[in-house]
Amino acid sequence: MSVRKILFWIHLVCGVAASAVILIMSVTGVLLTYQRQMTTWADMRTYRSDPPAPDAARLPVDVMVATAATERTGDAPMTVTLRSDPRAPASVALGQRTLLVNPYTGEVLGEGAPGVRAFFRSVTEWHRWLAASAANRATARGITGAANLAFLIIVLSGPFLWWPKRLTWTQIRNIAWFRGGLPPKARDFNWHNTLGIWSAIPLVVIVGSGVVMSYPWANNLVYRVNGEQPPAPGGRGADPGGGRGGDPRGGGREGRIDASGSGRDRWTGSGGIAGASSRDAAAAVIPKHQPLDTLIATAAQQRPEWRTIAVRLPVPRGPVALTIDEGNGGQPHKRGTLTVDATTGAIVRWEGQAELSAGRRARTWLRFAHTGEVYGMVGQTVAGLASLAGAILVYTGVAMSLRRLRAWRRRSRAEAPPTYARPAA
């Protein structure tokens, strides 16, 4: 059996076996193409916060956080995000909810677009683990990971199968562009080859990065190729940016915020913490951190092109990290972390893409190349079209496989020797 024939059967078996899961991931990938922009648009379209005057100043950030905390006393604020757009509201994440706050009045405007967020959350769950329940999620992740790996084999083997024996312009035109007026069998063959050729490179990036996110060995390989030791599971750099549509807000926090201040810590407008009277003496000798506004102003001065600045809460007495984004939220080369001493306000360090190790840069690039966001709207559009091509490739591939199966059965029946009834005894 020739090498080409072996590749063909590997290609066909992988395609048929994983077709249903690949189709689901491709369709959901199309739906998630502009998730970040659509969520932001839906959140902001009815919550623009026009300044009351051209030179109006924003409220202290601590006041915004305290106001949001009074709306959700059961959840502690985890992150506050400011935007450079003077008309954009501030965001305060509390638990699983994100409240939008008017930065000039402190009014809590709402949660943005919960319906849109719920839709994309559902689509993401189908994309990642086939919408399986928490108890079955590990199994579902194994299935989607295996489908990713099978799809990568399909995409890599495809060019070897469609490459013509004689490289002429006529041959290339027949397999590299859509032809009209063809019967279904020839049409599916033409679509399969044409879409496979034009989408091969973006699909290798999308599917290959999906394999990296699916398997620890593939994730570790990225670091080893760059001459680095892979990070420990769950350690820093293990999964930069999270999954598709990762949220920069970060995780939870210990403790609670009580707007009334009775028995718990509470936020004050000065950026300090007001506690019970029994703790006043101890608090007097502990340096208070700088107001959040001072820390954020320092970050804005360091990165004048900033679009968003996010701070994890509560602010510690010591180094505090401010996440600064100068892009669309999915461009790691336009995002970094400025660490500031919360007590003195002095800058400790800046860590952007250039400051990362080669392994972490590659891993971060793969995460956002998976969605195309690393290259902005153009990259997202290419990724969305490649996902659409993947869905059509599944359809045409299965259709051609079924025709091959029917033809094989007809040949088997035609070649089978005739059967005769045994004469009665």
N, C-alpha and C positions, 0 to 999 in steps of 0.2 A: 504494500500500500504506500502511495507517494506521500510526501510531507504535506502537500497541499490538501490531499484527501483527509489526512489525519486532522489537520487544522479545521477543515470544513465540518467534520463530525463533532469536534470539540465545540466549535462555534454554534452548531445547530443544537446540540444537547444542552449546552449552557443557556441558550436562548429560550428553548422550550421549557426547561425546568424552572427558570427564574422569571418567566415572562410576566406572570401576574404581579409579582412584587415590584419588578422593574417598572411596569406600567403605572402602578400606584405611586411610586417615588417620582416618576417623570411627571405625571399629572399634577401632583402636589407641588413639585418643584416649579412648575409653570405658575401655579396660583401664588406661590411665595416670592415671585420674582421681584416685585416692588413692595414687599411687606413693610420695610422700614419707612419708605416715603409715604405709603398709604396710611400707615398708623399715625405718623406725625401729622399728616394733613387732616385726618379725621379728628385727632386730638385738638388741633389748634384752630380749626376753621370757625368754631363758634366761641372760642375763648381768647380772642385777641385782647391784649391789655394795653390800650393806647395811653400814653403818658398824659396826665391831667394838664400838664404844661410842657412846653418844649424843653425846659431845663429842669424838669421834675426829677428828683432823686428817688431811687428805690428805697423801700423800707429795709431796715437791718434784716439780714438773712435769718437770724435767730428768731425774730418776730414772726416771719413767714412760717418757720418750722413749728413754733409754738402754736400758731393759729391752726395749722394743719393737724397738729396733735390733738387739739380740742375736738376736732371732728371725728377722730378715731381713737378714743381713749384706750381701746383694747390692744392696739398695735403700736409699737415703738417706731419712731422715724428711723429709717435705715440709711437713706441717701437724700441729699438735696442737690438739685441740678439747676443752674442758671444758664440762660441763653444770651448771646450777644445782641440778638434782635431786640430792640427796645420795646417792641409790641408783643413779644412772646411772653407767656406766663412762666413762672418758675414751677418746678416739679418737686414734690416731696413724696418719696416712696415709703409706704407704711404697710408692712406685711406683703400681701399679694396685690395691694392696690396702690395706685399712683394718683395723688391729688394734684390738681393744677391750681396755683395760687396767683392772684393778681399781685405783682411785685410792688405796686404803688399804694394799694389800699390794704393788702393783706387778706382780701376776700377769697375764700375758697370757692373756686369756680365750678369744680366738679371733677369727675374721673376721666375726662377725655371721652373716648368712644368705646365703652365696654363691649358693645356688640361687635365692632371691628376687631378688637383685641381677642374676643372669644372665638371669632371665626378663624383668625390666624393661629390661635392656640390649638384649635381642633385640627386644622390642616397640618400644623407642625407635628402634632402627635401621630397623625397618619404617616407623615413622611419619615419620622424617626423610628416608631415602633408599632406601626399599623393600628394605632389607637387602642392598643392592648391595655388591660387593667394593670394596676401597679404590681399585682402578684404575678402576672404573665409577661411583664415588660422585659425581663432579661432574656426570655426565650424569643420574644419578638425582635429584640435588638440583634440576637444571633441570626435570625432569618434575614433581616434587612442587610446585615453585614455580609452574609453569604451571597445575597443577591447583588450587592455592590461588587464583590469580588468576581462573580460570574459575569457581570456587565463589563468590568474592566477587561476580562479575557476576551469577551465578544468584540469590544471596541479595538483592542490591539490586534486581534486576528483578522478583523475585517479588511484592512488594506492589502493583506497578502492574498485574500480571496478575490477581490475585485481587480487587482492589478493585471492588466491585459498581457497576453503572451507577446503581442506585437504592439509596441507603444506608438500608435499612429493617432493623428488628430481625429479621425473618424471614430476610432475606438474610445478615445477619451471623451469625445462629445456624447457618445451613446451612453456612457455610464456616469458622466459628471454633470449632466443637465437634464431637466425634466423634458419629456417628450409627450406630445399630445396625441390623441386618437389611437391609443394602444388598447388592446383587449386587457381584461383584468389581470391575467397572469403576467403579461409583459409589463403592464403598468406597475404592479407591485414590485417586480424585479427592478424596474427603472427607479422608482421612488426609493427603494431600499439602498441601492447603490449610491444614488445622488445624495440623499440625506446623510448616508454613512460617510461619504467623502467630505462634505462640507462641514459636518459637525464633529469629525474625528478628533481634532485637536482640543476644542473646548470640552468635549465629553471625556477625554483622557484626564484633563485637569479636574473636572467636576467629580467624576467617578473615582479617580485615583485619590483625591483628597477625602472622599467619602470612605474609602478603604482605610486611610490613615486614621480617621476618626472612629472607625469601627473596631479596629484591632490594635491591641497594645504593641504587638510585634512590628506592625507597620509604623505606628507612631514612634517607636524606639529607633526604627531604621532611619527615620529622618534625621535624628540627632547623630546616629553613628556614621552616616554618610558624611556629615559635616565634622567628623572627628571629635564628637562630644559624648559624654556619658549621659544616657537618657535620664530625665528627672524621675524621682520616685513617684509611684502612683498617687495622684491627688496632690502632688507637690507643685511648686511654682513652675509655670511653663508647661504643665502636663497637657492642658487643654486651653490654650489662649483664646479668649473670646467666647467660650462656650460653644453650644450647638448652633444650628441655623437660626439667624435672627437673635443672637445672644444679646442679653440686656446688660448694659454696663453698670447697673445699679449695685450689683454685688449681693452678698448674703445678708444674714440676719445679725442681730446684736443681742447682747445680754442686757437684762434689766428692762425697766419700763420708764416711760415718761408720763408723768401725771401733771396735767395743767394746773391743778389746784395746789400741788406741792406738798400734800399731806402724806407723810410717811415715805415718799419716793423723791428721787431727784427730779428737778424740773428745769426747763430752759428759761433763761432770763434774757432780756433785751441786750445786755452788755456782753453776752457771749460767755459768761461764767455759769456756774451751777449754784443754785440756791438750795440749801438743805435745811434740815431741822436745826434748831438752836443748839442742840447738844453737840453738833459737829462744827460749829463756827470756829472754835479755837483751833481745831486741827486744820480746817480749811484755810485759816489765816496764814499758816506757815507753808502751805503748798502753793507754788506759783500757778496762777490761773493762765489758761491759754488765751491767746489773742482772739479778738472777735472774729467770727467767721468772715465778716466783710473785709477785714484787714488781710486775712489769708487769701481770699479770693482776689482782692485787688493786687496782691503780690503776683499771683498766677497770671492775671490778665496783663500785667506789665511785662512779664517775662515772655509771654506768647501773644503779641498784639493781634494775630489773626485768629484768635480763638473763636469758636462757635458755641461750645458748651464747656462748662466747668462743673464737675461733680465732686462732692465730698461725702465720704462715708461718715455716718454718725454712730455714736457720739464722738466728738473731736477729742482725742487723747491729749494728755499733757506730755508732750514729746514730739517725735516726728509724726506728721500727718501727711497723707498722700492725697493730692488733688489730681483727678483725671481730667486732662485737657484735650479736647477734640477740635481739630481745625478742618475736618472733612465732613463726610456724610454719616459718620458713626460706624462705618464698616471699612474704613481705610486705615490700616494699622500704621502706615508711614506718615499719617497726619494726626497721630494720637500719641500721647505719652503721659507720664506721671511725674509731677513736680512734688518732691518731698520738701516740706517746710517744717521748721521747728515751731511747734504751736505755741511755745512759751515766749520765745524771743522774736518770732517772725522771720528768722534768718533762713535762707534757702540752703537746704542740705545737698540736694542733687536733682538733676533732670535725667529721666530715663525714657528716651524715645526709641524708635525703631533702630536708629543707628547705633545706640548704645547696647542693644541686645546682642547676645552671641549669635553666631551664624545658624546654629540649630534652632534657636528660638525664633529668629527671623523667618527661617524657612517654614517652621510649623505654624507661625502666625499667618504668613502669606497663604499657606494652603487652606487654613480655616476660612479666610475671607475670599479666596479664589473659588472656593466651593460654591459660593453664591454670586460670584462676579463683583461683589461690592468693592473689592480692592481697587477696581478700575472705574468706580463711579457708575453713573447711569448707563454708560456704554457697555461696561462689563456686565452689569445686571441684565441688560437687554440680550447680550450674546448668550449668557447663561440660560435665560428664559427660553430663547429660541432653540438652544441646544437641548433643553429638557423637552420641548415640544417635539423636536426631531426624534428624541429617544422614544417618546410615546408612539410616534408613527412607525419607527423602526420595529417596535414590538408588534404592532398590527401587521405590517407587511411581512415580517419574518414568520409569524405564526401562520399567516395565510399561505405563504409559500410552503411551509412545512406540512400543512394539512393537504395541500395539493400533491406534494411528494408522497405523502402517506396513501392517499387515494390511488395515485398512479401505481404505487408499489402493490397495493392490494389487487388492482385490476390485472397487473402482470402475473401475480401469483396465481390468481384464478385461471388465467388463460394458459399458463404453463403447467398447471396441475393435470396429471393423467386422468382420463375419464374413468368414472366408476361404473361398474356394472352390477346389476342385482343378481344375487346368487339364485340359480334355478331351484325350484322346489324339489325336495327329495321325493 
